[in-house]
Amino acid sequence: MTELLKTFAGPLPADFIDGISMRKGFAEIGVTNLPGYSMYDLLFGDGTRKELRRIARGTPPEKPKENIFLAKGGLVFDVPQVPTEPDERIDRMTGIPYNLQAGIILKDEEER
């Protein structure tokens, strides 16, 4: 419905409708109407438009995300109802441990 109204109304009423429907303030509407705004990420680097909108809204900058390091293989001790070496469990169908069925894929790095 709002898109239909914006097509016939023109740029100023369209900005007014965007301000109401998308909860944009005057500063944010002004920033998004800057000349060449859609090219800012290409010209000045990724995140430029997002940063300009953030400044116009007056919200604090995002905190940098912490690096998450994932461990590879090894023994598991602190997980309830899980064996310490799940790859060494015996397959009920064949009677052979899973790590021997899969070959080198399921072997721990220490065992390779």
GROMACS elastic network, one bead per residue, 0.5 to 0.9 nm:
[ bonds ]
;  ai    aj funct       b0    kb
    1     4     6  0.52746   500
    1     5     6  0.65360   500
    1     6     6  0.88046   500
    2     5     6  0.50792   500
    2     6     6  0.61255   500
    2     7     6  0.87447   500
    2    14     6  0.86190   500
    2    17     6  0.71743   500
    2    18     6  0.84656   500
    2    21     6  0.81638   500
    3     6     6  0.50159   500
    3     7     6  0.62902   500
    3    14     6  0.85381   500
    4     7     6  0.53839   500
    4     8     6  0.69927   500
    4     9     6  0.88448   500
    5     8     6  0.57871   500
    5     9     6  0.61100   500
    5    10     6  0.89009   500
    5    13     6  0.87102   500
    5    14     6  0.76947   500
    5    17     6  0.84376   500
    6     9     6  0.51827   500
    6    10     6  0.63298   500
    6    11     6  0.76524   500
    6    13     6  0.69535   500
    6    15     6  0.84510   500
    6    17     6  0.73758   500
    6    18     6  0.88474   500
    7    10     6  0.64222   500
    7    11     6  0.87015   500
    7    14     6  0.78202   500
    8    14     6  0.89999   500
    9    12     6  0.78083   500
    9    13     6  0.58061   500
    9    14     6  0.65310   500
   10    13     6  0.59816   500
   10    14     6  0.60135   500
   10    15     6  0.87636   500
   11    15     6  0.61635   500
   11    16     6  0.87106   500
   12    15     6  0.51783   500
   12    16     6  0.63793   500
   12    17     6  0.87488   500
   13    17     6  0.61176   500
   13    18     6  0.85217   500
   14    17     6  0.50391   500
   14    18     6  0.61016   500
   14    19     6  0.84936   500
   15    19     6  0.60282   500
   15    20     6  0.86970   500
   15    29     6  0.68154   500
   16    19     6  0.50125   500
   16    20     6  0.64571   500
   16    21     6  0.87287   500
   16    29     6  0.87113   500
   17    20     6  0.52370   500
   17    21     6  0.60190   500
   17    22     6  0.82087   500
   18    21     6  0.51527   500
   18    22     6  0.54305   500
   18    23     6  0.73027   500
   18    24     6  0.68641   500
   18    29     6  0.82594   500
   19    22     6  0.56318   500
   19    23     6  0.51699   500
   19    25     6  0.61608   500
   19    26     6  0.76132   500
   19    28     6  0.87371   500
   19    29     6  0.71068   500
   20    23     6  0.51570   500
   20    24     6  0.67768   500
   20    25     6  0.86425   500
   21    24     6  0.79612   500
   24    27     6  0.80434   500
   24    28     6  0.59050   500
   24    29     6  0.63561   500
   24    57     6  0.80365   500
   25    28     6  0.53416   500
   25    29     6  0.62599   500
   25    30     6  0.86009   500
   25    56     6  0.81700   500
   25    57     6  0.71148   500
   26    29     6  0.51399   500
   26    30     6  0.60665   500
   26    31     6  0.86514   500
   26    56     6  0.85946   500
   27    31     6  0.61899   500
   27    32     6  0.87104   500
   27    53     6  0.84711   500
   27    55     6  0.89774   500
   27    56     6  0.52278   500
   27    57     6  0.70286   500
   28    31     6  0.50604   500
   28    32     6  0.62256   500
   28    33     6  0.86050   500
   28    52     6  0.82858   500
   28    53     6  0.57769   500
   28    54     6  0.83333   500
   28    55     6  0.84573   500
   28    56     6  0.50382   500
   28    57     6  0.61548   500
   29    32     6  0.52405   500
   29    33     6  0.62640   500
   29    34     6  0.89913   500
   29    53     6  0.88393   500
   29    56     6  0.86686   500
   30    33     6  0.51738   500
   30    34     6  0.66017   500
   30    56     6  0.85454   500
   31    34     6  0.54253   500
   31    37     6  0.78783   500
   31    49     6  0.87295   500
   31    52     6  0.69654   500
   31    53     6  0.67468   500
   31    56     6  0.70305   500
   32    35     6  0.86185   500
   32    37     6  0.62488   500
   32    38     6  0.83302   500
   32    49     6  0.82291   500
   32    52     6  0.86242   500
   32    53     6  0.75675   500
   33    36     6  0.83711   500
   33    37     6  0.67647   500
   34    37     6  0.53665   500
   34    38     6  0.89286   500
   35    38     6  0.84612   500
   36    39     6  0.54872   500
   36    40     6  0.68021   500
   37    40     6  0.54021   500
   37    41     6  0.84222   500
   37    49     6  0.73285   500
   38    41     6  0.73064   500
   38    42     6  0.84864   500
   38    49     6  0.78949   500
   39    42     6  0.53841   500
   39    43     6  0.61666   500
   39    44     6  0.84643   500
   39    49     6  0.88512   500
   40    43     6  0.50687   500
   40    44     6  0.55831   500
   40    45     6  0.72467   500
   40    46     6  0.81780   500
   40    47     6  0.87223   500
   40    48     6  0.62519   500
   40    49     6  0.62388   500
   41    44     6  0.55112   500
   41    47     6  0.61765   500
   41    48     6  0.54117   500
   41    49     6  0.62540   500
   41    50     6  0.88614   500
   42    45     6  0.57029   500
   42    46     6  0.68331   500
   42    48     6  0.88958   500
   43    46     6  0.86748   500
   44    47     6  0.86387   500
   44    48     6  0.64867   500
   45    48     6  0.61161   500
   46    49     6  0.78961   500
   46    50     6  0.86026   500
   47    50     6  0.51334   500
   47    51     6  0.60320   500
   47    52     6  0.86026   500
   48    51     6  0.51266   500
   48    52     6  0.61804   500
   48    53     6  0.86970   500
   49    52     6  0.50868   500
   49    53     6  0.62409   500
   49    54     6  0.85682   500
   50    53     6  0.52181   500
   50    54     6  0.61533   500
   50    55     6  0.87259   500
   51    55     6  0.62124   500
   51    56     6  0.85938   500
   51    61     6  0.83026   500
   52    55     6  0.51772   500
   52    56     6  0.61812   500
   52    57     6  0.86586   500
   53    57     6  0.61314   500
   53    58     6  0.85271   500
   54    57     6  0.51659   500
   54    58     6  0.61247   500
   54    59     6  0.56942   500
   54    60     6  0.76116   500
   54    61     6  0.75350   500
   55    59     6  0.64976   500
   55    60     6  0.80050   500
   55    61     6  0.84498   500
   56    59     6  0.80562   500
   59    62     6  0.88919   500
   60    63     6  0.89571   500
   62    65     6  0.87374   500
   65    68     6  0.88885   500
   71    74     6  0.80914   500
   72   108     6  0.83994   500
   72   109     6  0.79598   500
   73    76     6  0.85998   500
   73   107     6  0.87699   500
   73   108     6  0.56798   500
   73   109     6  0.67787   500
   73   110     6  0.84477   500
   74    85     6  0.83864   500
   74   108     6  0.67038   500
   74   109     6  0.78824   500
   74   110     6  0.77331   500
   75    84     6  0.58149   500
   75    85     6  0.64741   500
   76    79     6  0.68480   500
   76    82     6  0.81097   500
   76    83     6  0.76729   500
   76    84     6  0.50634   500
   76    85     6  0.71326   500
   76    86     6  0.89279   500
   77    80     6  0.82385   500
   77    82     6  0.83268   500
   77    83     6  0.81067   500
   77    84     6  0.60061   500
   78    82     6  0.87548   500
   79    82     6  0.59313   500
   79    83     6  0.84522   500
   79    84     6  0.87875   500
   80    83     6  0.84611   500
   82    85     6  0.83264   500
   82    86     6  0.71578   500
   83    86     6  0.54420   500
   83    89     6  0.83282   500
   85    88     6  0.56482   500
   85    89     6  0.73999   500
   86    89     6  0.55603   500
   86    98     6  0.85746   500
   87    90     6  0.84732   500
   87    97     6  0.72622   500
   87    98     6  0.55968   500
   87    99     6  0.53486   500
   87   100     6  0.88835   500
   87   106     6  0.66857   500
   87   107     6  0.77341   500
   87   108     6  0.88236   500
   88    97     6  0.53109   500
   88    98     6  0.59807   500
   88    99     6  0.59102   500
   88   100     6  0.82290   500
   89    96     6  0.84017   500
   89    97     6  0.53829   500
   89    98     6  0.62307   500
   89    99     6  0.81706   500
   90    93     6  0.88019   500
   90    94     6  0.81283   500
   90    95     6  0.57248   500
   90    96     6  0.54661   500
   90    98     6  0.62779   500
   91    94     6  0.56795   500
   91    95     6  0.51860   500
   91    96     6  0.56175   500
   91    97     6  0.57204   500
   91    98     6  0.61564   500
   92    95     6  0.54867   500
   92    96     6  0.79936   500
   93    96     6  0.83138   500
   94    97     6  0.84330   500
   96    99     6  0.85134   500
   96   100     6  0.68863   500
   96   101     6  0.68561   500
   97   100     6  0.55493   500
   97   101     6  0.65894   500
   98   101     6  0.51148   500
   98   102     6  0.63520   500
   98   103     6  0.86150   500
   98   106     6  0.76810   500
   99   102     6  0.54079   500
   99   103     6  0.61042   500
   99   104     6  0.76135   500
   99   105     6  0.77547   500
   99   106     6  0.51191   500
   99   107     6  0.59865   500
  100   103     6  0.52216   500
  100   104     6  0.80494   500
  100   106     6  0.80686   500
  100   107     6  0.83126   500
  101   106     6  0.87460   500
  102   105     6  0.59163   500
  102   106     6  0.60667   500
  102   107     6  0.84107   500
  103   106     6  0.65499   500
  103   107     6  0.71595   500
  104   107     6  0.52365   500
  104   108     6  0.84750   500
  104   112     6  0.73820   500
  105   108     6  0.84721   500
  107   110     6  0.81735   500
  107   111     6  0.62405   500
  107   112     6  0.64440   500
  108   111     6  0.52642   500
  108   112     6  0.65033   500
  109   112     6  0.53127   500
